[in-house]
Amino acid sequence: MIVAPSLLSADFGRLAEDIAMLNDSQADWLHCDVMDGVFVPNISFGFPVIEAVAKLTQKPLDVHLMIVDPDRYVGRVRDCGAAVMNVHAEACTHLHRTVQSIHQAGMKAAVTLNPASPVEMLTDIIGDLDMVLLMSVNPGFGGQSFIERTLNKIRRLRRLIESEGSKALIEVDGGINLATGASCAEAGADALVAGSYVFGAPDPKAAIAGLANL
């Protein structure tokens, strides 16, 4: 299982220490949630923070833009050193063009779906995607409870990926812990984003290891 701890749940007063901990852990990626207070009802952090983090982390950056009009920032995300640029289908008027732009910038392209967005809306683009992120909570805040219907959504997405011959990974974000992570793995998920479960744990590295071994 690919594990992507969420920077949003780190202690920003000791960010360098938290990143050093992740560097020494079984984490595969570092998930960066960028919120604009418009697409989601919260504001998180922007490019200066991501650029600073990129200098410290040894993990690939999975940058998740929870913002309106993400097309404007493809170049900025690339310049921050992101390996994956993750945009919401609901925020992109011309999703195919956005995905093309991300690939042309040299990054992997991921598309996120909110809880109420059906996986079938990606039928005609799934073959172009490197990853689909399913939100298992409503985006905007950490610490929410896992939406159980996401498990059936993972299964439907797995069937869609297989039927279309896509190589896209399935990532799940929201309310992830050892129990919900195991359920996601059983349903067909490839990657898990975990925030408060990791950074709020007595032993964050052990929490990451538990998810990695699902």
C-alpha positions as CSV (number, residue, x, y, z in Angstrom):
1,M,0.0,0.0,0.0
2,I,1.3,3.5,-0.9
3,V,1.1,5.8,2.1
4,A,0.9,9.6,1.6
5,P,0.8,11.4,5.0
6,S,-1.0,14.8,4.7
7,L,1.1,17.8,5.4
8,L,-2.1,19.6,6.6
9,S,-2.0,17.6,9.8
10,A,1.6,18.3,10.6
11,D,2.7,20.7,13.4
12,F,3.6,23.8,11.4
13,G,5.6,25.1,14.4
14,R,8.0,22.1,14.0
15,L,7.6,21.3,10.4
16,A,11.2,20.5,9.7
17,E,11.1,17.9,12.5
18,D,7.9,16.3,11.2
19,I,9.4,16.1,7.7
20,A,12.5,14.6,9.0
21,M,10.4,12.0,10.8
22,L,8.6,11.2,7.5
23,N,11.9,10.9,5.7
24,D,12.9,8.2,8.1
25,S,9.5,6.4,7.8
26,Q,7.8,4.0,5.3
27,A,5.8,6.9,3.8
28,D,5.9,6.9,0.0
29,W,4.7,10.4,-0.8
30,L,4.0,13.6,1.0
31,H,0.4,14.8,0.3
32,C,0.0,18.6,0.1
33,D,-3.5,20.0,0.4
34,V,-3.8,23.5,-1.1
35,M,-7.1,25.2,-0.2
36,D,-8.3,28.6,-1.4
37,G,-11.4,29.3,0.8
38,V,-13.5,29.4,-2.3
39,F,-13.7,25.8,-3.7
40,V,-13.6,24.6,-0.1
41,P,-14.5,26.4,3.0
42,N,-11.0,26.7,4.4
43,I,-7.6,28.2,3.6
44,S,-4.5,26.1,4.1
45,F,-1.1,27.0,2.6
46,G,0.4,28.0,-0.8
47,F,3.5,27.8,-2.9
48,P,6.0,29.3,-0.4
49,V,5.3,26.5,2.1
50,I,5.4,23.8,-0.6
51,E,8.7,25.2,-1.9
52,A,10.2,25.1,1.6
53,V,8.9,21.6,2.2
54,A,10.3,20.4,-1.1
55,K,13.8,21.4,0.1
56,L,13.5,19.2,3.2
57,T,11.5,16.2,2.1
58,Q,13.0,13.1,0.5
59,K,9.5,11.9,-0.6
60,P,7.7,12.8,-3.9
61,L,5.2,15.6,-3.5
62,D,1.5,14.7,-4.3
63,V,0.1,18.2,-4.6
64,H,-3.7,18.3,-4.2
65,L,-5.3,21.6,-5.4
66,M,-8.7,22.2,-3.7
67,I,-9.0,25.4,-5.6
68,V,-11.0,27.1,-8.4
69,D,-9.3,27.3,-11.8
70,P,-6.3,25.1,-11.1
71,D,-5.1,25.4,-14.7
72,R,-3.6,28.8,-13.8
73,Y,-1.0,27.1,-11.5
74,V,0.3,24.1,-13.5
75,G,3.7,25.8,-14.0
76,R,3.9,26.9,-10.4
77,V,3.2,23.4,-9.1
78,R,5.8,22.0,-11.4
79,D,8.3,24.6,-10.3
80,C,7.7,23.6,-6.7
81,G,9.0,20.1,-7.5
82,A,5.7,18.2,-7.5
83,A,5.7,14.7,-8.8
84,V,1.9,14.5,-9.0
85,M,-0.6,17.4,-9.6
86,N,-4.0,16.5,-8.4
87,V,-7.0,18.6,-9.5
88,H,-10.7,18.3,-8.8
89,A,-12.9,17.3,-11.7
90,E,-15.6,19.6,-10.3
91,A,-13.2,22.6,-10.6
92,C,-12.1,22.0,-14.2
93,T,-14.3,23.2,-17.1
94,H,-12.0,21.4,-19.6
95,L,-10.6,18.5,-17.7
96,H,-9.0,16.8,-20.7
97,R,-7.0,20.0,-21.5
98,T,-6.0,20.3,-17.8
99,V,-4.7,16.8,-17.8
100,Q,-2.8,17.4,-21.0
101,S,-1.2,20.5,-19.5
102,I,-0.1,18.6,-16.4
103,H,1.5,15.9,-18.5
104,Q,3.2,18.4,-20.7
105,A,4.7,20.0,-17.6
106,G,6.3,16.7,-16.8
107,M,4.1,15.7,-13.8
108,K,1.8,12.8,-13.3
109,A,-1.9,13.8,-13.6
110,A,-4.4,12.9,-10.9
111,V,-8.1,13.8,-10.7
112,T,-10.0,14.0,-7.5
113,L,-13.7,13.3,-7.0
114,N,-15.8,14.8,-4.2
115,P,-18.1,12.3,-2.3
116,A,-21.1,13.2,-4.4
117,S,-19.3,12.9,-7.7
118,P,-19.8,9.5,-9.5
119,V,-16.8,7.7,-10.8
120,E,-18.6,7.3,-14.2
121,M,-17.9,11.0,-15.0
122,L,-14.3,9.9,-15.6
123,T,-15.2,7.2,-18.2
124,D,-13.9,9.1,-21.2
125,I,-10.6,10.3,-19.6
126,I,-9.6,7.4,-17.3
127,G,-7.2,6.2,-19.8
128,D,-5.2,9.4,-19.7
129,L,-5.0,9.5,-15.9
130,D,-2.1,8.3,-13.7
131,M,-4.3,8.4,-10.5
132,V,-7.8,9.1,-9.3
133,L,-8.3,10.4,-5.7
134,L,-11.6,9.6,-4.1
135,M,-12.5,11.9,-1.2
136,S,-14.0,9.8,1.6
137,V,-14.9,13.0,3.5
138,N,-16.1,16.4,2.3
139,P,-12.9,18.3,1.4
140,G,-11.9,21.4,3.4
141,F,-11.1,20.1,6.9
142,G,-9.1,17.4,8.5
143,G,-10.3,15.0,11.2
144,Q,-13.7,14.0,9.6
145,S,-15.2,10.5,9.7
146,F,-14.9,8.2,6.8
147,I,-17.9,8.0,4.5
148,E,-18.7,4.2,4.2
149,R,-20.2,4.5,0.8
150,T,-16.7,5.2,-0.5
151,L,-16.0,1.5,-0.4
152,N,-18.5,0.7,-3.1
153,K,-17.2,3.7,-5.1
154,I,-13.7,2.2,-5.0
155,R,-15.0,-1.0,-6.3
156,R,-16.8,0.7,-9.2
157,L,-13.7,2.7,-10.0
158,R,-11.6,-0.4,-10.0
159,R,-14.0,-2.0,-12.5
160,L,-14.0,1.1,-14.7
161,I,-10.1,1.2,-14.7
162,E,-10.0,-2.5,-15.7
163,S,-12.7,-2.2,-18.3
164,E,-11.0,0.8,-20.0
165,G,-7.5,-0.7,-19.8
166,S,-6.3,2.2,-17.7
167,K,-3.2,2.1,-15.5
168,A,-4.5,4.7,-13.0
169,L,-3.9,4.2,-9.3
170,I,-6.8,4.6,-6.8
171,E,-6.0,6.9,-3.9
172,V,-8.4,7.6,-1.0
173,D,-8.3,10.6,1.3
174,G,-10.4,11.3,4.5
175,G,-10.9,9.5,7.8
176,I,-8.2,7.0,7.1
177,N,-7.0,4.8,10.0
178,L,-5.9,1.2,10.2
179,A,-9.5,-0.1,10.1
180,T,-10.8,2.1,7.2
181,G,-7.5,1.7,5.4
182,A,-7.9,-2.1,5.5
183,S,-11.4,-1.8,4.1
184,C,-10.1,0.5,1.3
185,A,-7.3,-1.9,0.5
186,E,-9.8,-4.8,0.3
187,A,-12.0,-2.8,-2.0
188,G,-9.1,-2.1,-4.4
189,A,-7.3,1.1,-3.3
190,D,-3.6,1.5,-4.1
191,A,-2.8,4.6,-2.0
192,L,-4.0,6.1,1.2
193,V,-3.7,9.7,2.4
194,A,-3.6,9.9,6.2
195,G,-3.4,13.1,8.3
196,S,-4.5,13.1,11.9
197,Y,-4.1,9.3,12.2
198,V,-0.4,9.7,11.5
199,F,0.5,13.0,13.0
200,G,-1.8,12.5,16.1
201,A,-0.4,9.0,16.8
202,P,1.9,8.3,19.8
203,D,4.3,6.7,17.3
204,P,3.7,8.3,13.8
205,K,6.2,6.0,12.1
206,A,4.5,2.9,13.5
207,A,1.1,4.3,12.2
208,I,2.6,4.7,8.8
209,A,4.1,1.2,8.9
210,G,0.8,-0.3,9.8
211,L,-0.9,1.3,6.7
212,A,2.0,0.4,4.5
213,N,1.6,-3.2,5.3
214,L,-2.1,-3.5,4.6
